[in-house]
Structure formats: C-alpha cells, structure tokens
Amino acid sequence: MATHESTSDAPTTGEPGPVVKPSPEEGGTKHAHPTEMEYVKVALVLAAITLAEVAVYYVESLEGLLVPILGVMSIAKFAIVALWFMHLRFDSRLFRRLFLMGIALAVFVYTVALSTFHVWTR
C-alpha cells in the first residue's frame, strides 16, 4: 500500500494548535511557570484586598462611596485572578484586550442596572 504524505502545516504532536499564533514580541508560546512563592504572594495580595473591602464596609464616613470603592476593589481582584491563575498575562494581547472589553462591558451594564433603580440618588 502506498502511503500518503500530509501537506498541511499542522503540528505532528497530536495537540491542537493555538487559537491565535502568538508572536515572539508577545512572549511566544513558552513561558516560565510562576513559582509556588509567587502564588503565595498573589494570595496574600488578594487577602489584603479582601481585608480592605471588609474594613471599608465598616467605615461610616465612606457610606456614600461604598459601592464605587468596593466595585474597584472587586475588579482589581478579578483582574489579578485572571492574570495569574488563568495565566492571561502570558497569552496573546488579543485575549487581554477581549478580557478588558468584557470587564468594561460588565461595569457598564452593572452601572446602568444600578442607575435604573436610582441607587446613586438615595
């Protein structure tokens, strides 16, 4: 039987290729995996932000600014989790841009929803 050679540029490892071929300027496809200590540092930063959120809730003079302050803190925590634990910081810029557009859209929709219930004028 004659064998048929493939002319495709698909990888021969059996693994699917990247959705977007990353360029070398963007870090390529290989990166150094964060160490356990880096994950511990990220967890400590997340714990500190959570502690600040709880503290802000109990400060009565910040009552009028409570929603914006907590919103910014939650967005910061979400971004840290996505960048570190989902390894988004190593991916293509396209994925980072899509992530930021999603965050911006979510903030916009949340602000509109709160505005329809007159949260800002109470």
Backbone as CSV, one residue per row, in Angstrom:
resi,resn,N_x,N_y,N_z,CA_x,CA_y,CA_z,C_x,C_y,C_z
1,MET,0.828,-1.181,0.000,0.000,0.000,0.000,0.870,1.239,0.000
2,ALA,0.468,2.196,-0.755,1.224,3.447,-0.808,0.794,4.346,0.339
3,THR,1.755,5.030,0.895,1.434,5.962,1.972,1.205,7.336,1.393
4,HIS,0.354,8.081,2.027,0.010,9.428,1.590,0.627,10.424,2.551
5,GLU,1.472,11.321,2.052,2.094,12.315,2.910,1.177,13.517,3.034
6,SER,1.100,14.034,4.247,0.269,15.205,4.504,1.023,16.465,4.120
7,THR,0.344,17.396,3.500,0.977,18.660,3.121,0.562,19.796,4.038
8,SER,-0.175,19.497,5.101,-0.630,20.558,5.996,0.502,20.973,6.930
9,ASP,0.362,22.178,7.453,1.337,22.704,8.397,0.944,22.408,9.838
10,ALA,0.004,21.525,10.054,-0.470,21.208,11.400,0.640,20.530,12.186
11,PRO,0.693,20.780,13.492,1.719,20.140,14.300,1.527,18.631,14.317
12,THR,2.628,17.926,14.391,2.563,16.476,14.367,2.514,15.866,15.754
13,THR,2.401,16.703,16.780,2.388,16.195,18.148,1.031,15.673,18.562
14,GLY,0.007,15.931,17.768,-1.332,15.486,18.130,-2.072,16.494,18.997
15,GLU,-1.388,17.561,19.417,-2.025,18.593,20.234,-2.607,19.651,19.317
16,PRO,-3.747,20.232,19.702,-4.310,21.293,18.877,-3.429,22.540,18.935
17,GLY,-3.407,23.284,17.861,-2.602,24.497,17.807,-3.262,25.634,18.553
18,PRO,-2.546,26.750,18.715,-3.122,27.896,19.423,-4.228,28.540,18.610
19,VAL,-5.144,29.185,19.276,-6.226,29.886,18.594,-5.642,31.029,17.779
20,VAL,-4.734,31.760,18.376,-4.038,32.850,17.714,-2.557,32.560,17.848
21,LYS,-1.851,32.546,16.729,-0.423,32.256,16.798,0.287,33.447,17.443
22,PRO,0.848,33.259,18.639,1.495,34.376,19.324,2.815,34.745,18.664
23,SER,3.105,36.024,18.684,4.365,36.488,18.113,5.440,36.474,19.197
24,PRO,6.716,36.458,18.810,7.792,36.471,19.809,7.763,37.713,20.696
25,GLU,7.283,38.854,20.157,7.206,40.075,20.967,6.233,39.922,22.129
26,GLU,5.247,39.052,21.964,4.231,38.853,22.995,4.587,37.723,23.939
27,GLY,5.775,37.220,23.851,6.194,36.180,24.764,6.174,34.794,24.158
28,GLY,5.719,34.664,22.919,5.685,33.353,22.284,4.736,32.412,22.989
29,THR,4.955,31.114,22.792,4.067,30.135,23.400,4.648,29.536,24.666
30,LYS,5.908,29.791,24.942,6.532,29.212,26.128,6.834,30.322,27.126
31,HIS,6.625,30.012,28.386,6.926,30.978,29.433,7.318,30.218,30.681
32,ALA,8.017,30.915,31.538,8.390,30.299,32.810,7.160,30.247,33.694
33,HIS,6.845,29.087,34.204,5.692,28.937,35.070,5.983,29.618,36.409
34,PRO,5.011,30.367,36.956,5.249,31.014,38.247,5.576,29.987,39.327
35,THR,6.410,30.408,40.250,6.781,29.519,41.349,5.672,29.491,42.394
36,GLU,5.767,28.549,43.303,4.778,28.462,44.380,4.798,29.727,45.237
37,MET,5.985,30.298,45.428,6.083,31.512,46.243,5.361,32.684,45.573
38,GLU,5.409,32.750,44.245,4.682,33.812,43.552,3.175,33.658,43.763
39,TYR,2.688,32.422,43.738,1.266,32.190,44.002,0.906,32.564,45.436
40,VAL,1.792,32.313,46.377,1.548,32.695,47.765,1.484,34.211,47.880
41,LYS,2.382,34.912,47.194,2.359,36.381,47.211,1.060,36.915,46.624
42,VAL,0.609,36.323,45.522,-0.653,36.746,44.908,-1.809,36.495,45.875
43,ALA,-1.800,35.349,46.550,-2.854,35.041,47.522,-2.841,36.047,48.670
44,LEU,-1.664,36.463,49.105,-1.579,37.466,50.178,-2.113,38.823,49.713
45,VAL,-1.832,39.186,48.467,-2.377,40.435,47.928,-3.897,40.355,47.870
46,LEU,-4.439,39.222,47.409,-5.892,39.053,47.357,-6.506,39.103,48.753
47,ALA,-5.823,38.506,49.728,-6.316,38.543,51.110,-6.293,39.976,51.648
48,ALA,-5.255,40.738,51.306,-5.165,42.129,51.767,-6.283,42.973,51.160
49,ILE,-6.581,42.751,49.890,-7.676,43.497,49.260,-9.006,43.118,49.900
50,THR,-9.196,41.851,50.186,-10.428,41.407,50.854,-10.545,42.035,52.236
51,LEU,-9.446,42.087,52.969,-9.441,42.737,54.279,-9.801,44.212,54.149
52,ALA,-9.265,44.875,53.135,-9.598,46.283,52.904,-11.081,46.447,52.565
53,GLU,-11.635,45.509,51.806,-13.065,45.577,51.481,-13.917,45.494,52.739
54,VAL,-13.567,44.577,53.610,-14.319,44.430,54.862,-14.164,45.676,55.716
55,ALA,-12.956,46.218,55.779,-12.714,47.425,56.579,-13.495,48.615,56.033
56,VAL,-13.512,48.780,54.718,-14.242,49.893,54.101,-15.729,49.804,54.428
57,TYR,-16.264,48.602,54.474,-17.683,48.425,54.765,-18.053,48.987,56.139
58,TYR,-17.148,48.889,57.096,-17.439,49.338,58.456,-17.094,50.803,58.721
59,VAL,-16.528,51.509,57.766,-16.218,52.936,57.928,-17.458,53.727,57.529
60,GLU,-18.111,54.336,58.514,-19.382,55.023,58.251,-19.215,56.263,57.389
61,SER,-18.070,56.941,57.458,-17.879,58.156,56.662,-17.765,57.853,55.159
62,LEU,-17.536,56.606,54.799,-17.424,56.222,53.388,-18.720,55.643,52.837
63,GLU,-19.803,55.788,53.575,-21.067,55.173,53.175,-21.509,55.585,51.774
64,GLY,-21.322,56.840,51.422,-21.732,57.320,50.103,-20.857,56.797,48.975
65,LEU,-19.643,56.441,49.290,-18.704,55.945,48.277,-18.528,54.439,48.325
66,LEU,-19.339,53.763,49.102,-19.158,52.334,49.338,-19.222,51.510,48.040
67,VAL,-20.225,51.743,47.227,-20.389,50.946,46.007,-19.228,51.156,45.035
68,PRO,-18.824,52.405,44.739,-17.685,52.563,43.818,-16.373,51.982,44.371
69,ILE,-16.118,52.171,45.647,-14.881,51.649,46.237,-14.857,50.127,46.169
70,LEU,-15.940,49.497,46.582,-15.992,48.037,46.542,-15.973,47.516,45.103
71,GLY,-16.571,48.255,44.187,-16.544,47.862,42.779,-15.133,47.865,42.220
72,VAL,-14.377,48.906,42.509,-12.989,48.986,42.036,-12.154,47.865,42.652
73,MET,-12.352,47.603,43.936,-11.593,46.530,44.593,-11.943,45.160,44.006
74,SER,-13.208,44.940,43.711,-13.586,43.640,43.153,-13.054,43.470,41.729
75,ILE,-13.028,44.549,40.956,-12.451,44.479,39.611,-10.954,44.186,39.700
76,ALA,-10.270,44.815,40.651,-8.837,44.561,40.834,-8.589,43.100,41.197
77,LYS,-9.389,42.560,42.107,-9.222,41.148,42.482,-9.513,40.223,41.305
78,PHE,-10.548,40.523,40.550,-10.883,39.713,39.387,-9.744,39.728,38.368
79,ALA,-9.173,40.900,38.137,-8.069,41.016,37.183,-6.848,40.237,37.664
80,ILE,-6.541,40.309,38.943,-5.393,39.575,39.482,-5.597,38.075,39.313
81,VAL,-6.780,37.604,39.621,-7.061,36.175,39.472,-6.939,35.754,38.008
82,ALA,-7.505,36.553,37.107,-7.439,36.201,35.683,-6.011,36.244,35.159
83,LEU,-5.254,37.239,35.572,-3.890,37.372,35.066,-2.969,36.286,35.595
84,TRP,-3.115,35.926,36.859,-2.183,34.971,37.451,-2.677,33.536,37.379
85,PHE,-3.873,33.286,37.848,-4.334,31.907,37.953,-4.864,31.357,36.637
86,MET,-5.300,32.244,35.741,-5.727,31.806,34.420,-4.599,32.008,33.401
87,HIS,-3.460,32.489,33.857,-2.266,32.710,33.024,-2.536,33.646,31.861
88,LEU,-3.447,34.593,32.036,-3.788,35.524,30.969,-2.620,36.436,30.635
89,ARG,-1.763,36.701,31.592,-0.642,37.605,31.326,0.379,36.991,30.385
90,PHE,0.321,35.690,30.166,1.246,35.032,29.251,0.648,34.848,27.858
91,ASP,-0.643,35.115,27.704,-1.328,34.874,26.436,-1.164,36.043,25.479
92,SER,-1.744,35.879,24.337,-1.707,36.902,23.298,-2.396,38.178,23.775
93,ARG,-1.961,39.297,23.204,-2.596,40.576,23.544,-4.077,40.579,23.177
94,LEU,-4.438,39.823,22.172,-5.845,39.735,21.770,-6.705,39.255,22.931
95,PHE,-6.248,38.236,23.645,-7.022,37.716,24.771,-7.116,38.741,25.890
96,ARG,-6.029,39.465,26.133,-6.066,40.514,27.159,-7.050,41.608,26.786
97,ARG,-7.054,41.984,25.505,-7.990,43.023,25.059,-9.437,42.551,25.182
98,LEU,-9.688,41.311,24.795,-11.042,40.767,24.938,-11.464,40.735,26.402
99,PHE,-10.542,40.372,27.279,-10.822,40.355,28.710,-11.170,41.756,29.200
100,LEU,-10.377,42.753,28.810,-10.634,44.128,29.245,-11.953,44.653,28.679
101,MET,-12.272,44.291,27.453,-13.553,44.709,26.880,-14.709,44.077,27.641
102,GLY,-14.551,42.822,28.052,-15.582,42.156,28.837,-15.785,42.825,30.185
103,ILE,-14.678,43.191,30.832,-14.767,43.895,32.120,-15.471,45.238,31.929
104,ALA,-15.076,45.988,30.898,-15.688,47.296,30.649,-17.184,47.151,30.376
105,LEU,-17.567,46.159,29.600,-18.978,45.929,29.315,-19.747,45.557,30.588
106,ALA,-19.149,44.715,31.415,-19.804,44.319,32.665,-19.996,45.515,33.590
107,VAL,-18.985,46.373,33.696,-19.096,47.572,34.535,-20.183,48.491,33.988
108,PHE,-20.229,48.651,32.678,-21.252,49.489,32.057,-22.659,48.958,32.352
109,VAL,-22.865,47.674,32.132,-24.186,47.070,32.359,-24.574,47.166,33.831
110,TYR,-23.626,46.918,34.711,-23.895,46.999,36.151,-24.259,48.426,36.541
111,THR,-23.550,49.416,35.982,-23.847,50.820,36.280,-25.233,51.200,35.769
112,VAL,-25.587,50.750,34.593,-26.921,51.037,34.049,-27.993,50.385,34.922
113,ALA,-27.761,49.141,35.325,-28.745,48.455,36.167,-28.922,49.176,37.501
114,LEU,-27.827,49.591,38.107,-27.940,50.327,39.378,-28.621,51.675,39.170
115,SER,-28.358,52.311,38.047,-28.976,53.612,37.770,-30.476,53.490,37.574
116,THR,-30.945,52.397,36.990,-32.384,52.242,36.797,-33.117,52.093,38.128
117,PHE,-32.421,51.631,39.142,-33.017,51.506,40.473,-32.702,52.715,41.361
118,HIS,-32.149,53.778,40.764,-31.844,55.029,41.456,-30.948,54.828,42.676
119,VAL,-29.980,53.926,42.569,-29.057,53.662,43.672,-28.199,54.878,43.962
120,TRP,-27.867,55.669,42.944,-26.948,56.776,43.117,-27.612,57.980,43.775
121,THR,-28.959,58.050,43.790,-29.643,59.221,44.335,-30.253,58.959,45.714
122,ARG,-30.056,57.806,46.277,-30.642,57.504,47.582,-29.827,58.110,48.677
